[in-house]
Amino acid sequence: MAEVTVAPTGAALDGWTVDVALPQGAAVTSVWSGQASGSGNALTVRPASWNAQVPGGGSTAFGFQGTGSGEGATVTCTAG
């Protein structure tokens, strides 16, 4: 289980995308507070309707649960 926090340090966000690359053999089984797409060990999460806008200095979060080891996972966040 993991929780990812999206927290802009400058300007507010009007939408965001987080790409998660999981190690081989790991997979996501459920996501909350976001809309997930992808397959295998590549996951893309976009905001739910209620947490797309994040004020500068504020934050929002989503979480996911999966199988396998998460060691070595990488997370990339993109605004917009």
Backbone bond lengths (Angstrom), bond angles and torsions (degrees), N, CA, C in turn:
res aa  C-N    CA-C-N  psi(-1)  N-CA   C-N-CA  omega(-1)  CA-C   N-CA-C  phi
1 M - - - 1.442 - - 1.527 107.63 -
2 A 1.329 115.70 140.20 1.464 120.73 -179.84 1.519 109.70 -143.01
3 E 1.316 115.17 150.78 1.455 121.43 172.15 1.518 107.41 -122.67
4 V 1.336 116.44 134.18 1.458 122.21 179.76 1.526 107.68 -116.39
5 T 1.329 116.86 127.96 1.459 122.18 179.58 1.524 109.11 -102.74
6 V 1.326 115.80 131.01 1.464 123.07 175.08 1.527 105.99 -105.30
7 A 1.344 116.66 114.73 1.466 120.88 -173.06 1.523 110.25 -139.70
8 P 1.343 117.31 97.88 1.463 119.03 178.79 1.528 111.03 -68.44
9 T 1.322 115.80 136.28 1.463 119.79 179.14 1.518 111.55 -94.36
10 G 1.339 116.60 -12.15 1.461 120.78 179.41 1.514 110.23 -118.19
11 A 1.314 115.27 -117.22 1.462 122.11 -177.96 1.525 111.85 -67.72
12 A 1.321 114.64 157.90 1.463 120.94 177.47 1.525 110.52 -64.12
13 L 1.321 116.24 155.80 1.465 122.51 176.49 1.516 109.58 -104.24
14 D 1.307 115.67 137.70 1.462 121.51 171.80 1.530 106.24 -116.34
15 G 1.307 114.80 70.62 1.458 122.67 -176.03 1.516 110.32 108.94
16 W 1.309 115.72 153.91 1.455 121.98 -179.93 1.526 109.09 -157.93
17 T 1.313 115.98 158.57 1.463 122.92 176.50 1.516 107.62 -137.25
18 V 1.306 116.72 134.35 1.461 121.66 176.29 1.524 108.00 -121.70
19 D 1.334 115.68 124.94 1.461 121.71 175.00 1.521 108.36 -103.17
20 V 1.323 115.44 129.15 1.461 121.57 -179.88 1.527 107.80 -117.97
21 A 1.327 116.27 124.08 1.463 121.85 174.98 1.524 107.53 -107.34
22 L 1.309 115.32 111.54 1.459 120.98 -179.04 1.524 110.61 -91.49
23 P 1.320 117.71 154.27 1.456 119.97 177.27 1.529 111.18 -65.94
24 Q 1.312 115.73 157.95 1.461 121.67 177.91 1.522 109.80 -53.60
25 G 1.312 117.06 134.81 1.459 122.46 179.13 1.515 114.31 92.86
26 A 1.339 117.74 -11.03 1.458 121.32 178.09 1.525 109.24 -96.67
27 A 1.315 117.09 150.45 1.462 121.60 178.66 1.523 109.71 -150.87
28 V 1.315 116.39 150.91 1.464 122.62 177.74 1.525 108.72 -91.17
29 T 1.336 115.76 134.68 1.464 120.27 179.12 1.519 112.92 -107.90
30 S 1.339 118.30 -24.03 1.466 120.68 176.94 1.526 109.81 -159.00
31 V 1.349 114.87 153.08 1.465 122.72 179.59 1.515 107.79 -133.79
32 W 1.339 117.33 142.74 1.452 120.47 174.84 1.525 109.69 -130.48
33 S 1.323 116.07 151.01 1.465 125.05 -179.04 1.524 112.73 63.72
34 G 1.326 116.53 28.45 1.454 122.01 176.60 1.516 109.81 -168.09
35 Q 1.326 116.15 167.66 1.462 122.30 178.49 1.524 107.54 -110.98
36 A 1.323 116.45 119.15 1.457 121.46 -173.94 1.521 111.95 -102.70
37 S 1.334 114.49 147.91 1.453 122.01 170.64 1.518 107.40 -144.63
38 G 1.306 116.43 165.78 1.451 121.07 -179.53 1.510 110.53 119.04
39 S 1.308 115.07 177.30 1.459 120.11 179.78 1.521 109.53 -151.16
40 G 1.317 114.62 164.61 1.458 119.41 -179.01 1.514 110.98 61.58
41 N 1.321 115.89 -131.21 1.461 118.84 -177.32 1.529 112.88 -99.03
42 A 1.353 117.46 13.99 1.472 121.49 177.00 1.526 108.86 -113.22
43 L 1.312 116.29 124.37 1.461 122.31 -176.68 1.525 109.05 -129.27
44 T 1.339 116.54 135.08 1.458 122.17 172.45 1.519 107.54 -118.43
45 V 1.333 116.35 129.71 1.465 121.21 179.42 1.523 108.47 -120.68
46 R 1.322 115.26 129.73 1.464 122.96 174.40 1.525 107.28 -116.03
47 P 1.311 117.98 162.43 1.465 119.76 -174.84 1.524 113.66 -67.14
48 A 1.316 114.37 155.38 1.459 121.09 166.95 1.526 106.25 -73.26
49 S 1.307 118.08 169.46 1.469 120.65 -177.37 1.527 112.48 -60.39
50 W 1.302 117.94 -29.28 1.461 121.96 -174.08 1.526 114.89 -92.16
51 N 1.353 119.96 -8.48 1.463 119.10 -178.43 1.535 113.20 -127.08
52 A 1.342 115.98 26.33 1.466 120.07 179.84 1.529 111.94 -74.67
53 Q 1.319 117.36 -35.71 1.460 120.80 -179.29 1.521 109.89 -95.60
54 V 1.335 114.49 124.21 1.463 120.64 -178.68 1.526 107.60 -126.28
55 P 1.335 117.99 120.12 1.468 119.67 -179.29 1.531 111.37 -68.06
56 G 1.351 116.06 151.47 1.454 119.69 174.16 1.521 109.66 -56.27
57 G 1.299 117.24 132.37 1.460 121.66 -177.08 1.518 113.32 82.84
58 G 1.328 118.07 -6.58 1.463 122.18 177.88 1.522 110.47 -95.66
59 S 1.313 116.22 -169.23 1.457 119.72 178.12 1.522 110.71 -160.55
60 T 1.300 114.44 160.92 1.454 123.23 169.78 1.513 106.38 -142.31
61 A 1.315 117.32 168.56 1.467 119.54 -177.76 1.517 109.92 -146.98
62 F 1.319 114.37 156.81 1.454 121.46 169.78 1.524 106.99 -137.19
63 G 1.292 115.96 166.15 1.450 119.33 -179.60 1.511 111.51 -137.61
64 F 1.314 114.72 163.64 1.455 119.59 174.70 1.528 110.66 -149.39
65 Q 1.299 113.33 155.24 1.464 121.26 177.92 1.511 106.93 -123.20
66 G 1.313 116.29 147.80 1.457 118.73 -177.96 1.508 112.76 -155.28
67 T 1.312 113.98 -169.31 1.454 122.04 178.67 1.522 108.98 -121.47
68 G 1.312 116.59 158.43 1.453 121.08 -179.43 1.519 111.11 83.80
69 S 1.311 115.87 -172.82 1.462 121.75 -178.97 1.520 110.50 -92.87
70 G 1.326 116.71 138.46 1.454 121.94 176.74 1.513 113.01 -93.56
71 E 1.323 116.80 -0.15 1.457 120.64 -178.67 1.527 110.14 -61.54
72 G 1.319 116.28 127.08 1.454 121.32 -179.00 1.518 114.28 92.85
73 A 1.338 118.18 2.36 1.473 120.79 178.27 1.527 109.60 -66.60
74 T 1.335 116.64 147.48 1.455 121.26 174.89 1.510 109.83 -121.16
75 V 1.326 116.66 146.30 1.461 122.70 -177.22 1.528 107.91 -129.00
76 T 1.345 116.52 130.89 1.453 122.73 177.88 1.518 108.98 -126.66
77 C 1.320 117.72 129.17 1.460 122.31 -178.94 1.526 110.10 -112.24
78 T 1.330 116.00 135.40 1.452 122.53 179.29 1.524 109.04 -125.77
79 A 1.320 117.17 134.33 1.462 121.07 177.50 1.522 109.98 -79.41
80 G 1.348 114.55 150.12 1.463 119.45 174.18 1.492 114.73 101.13
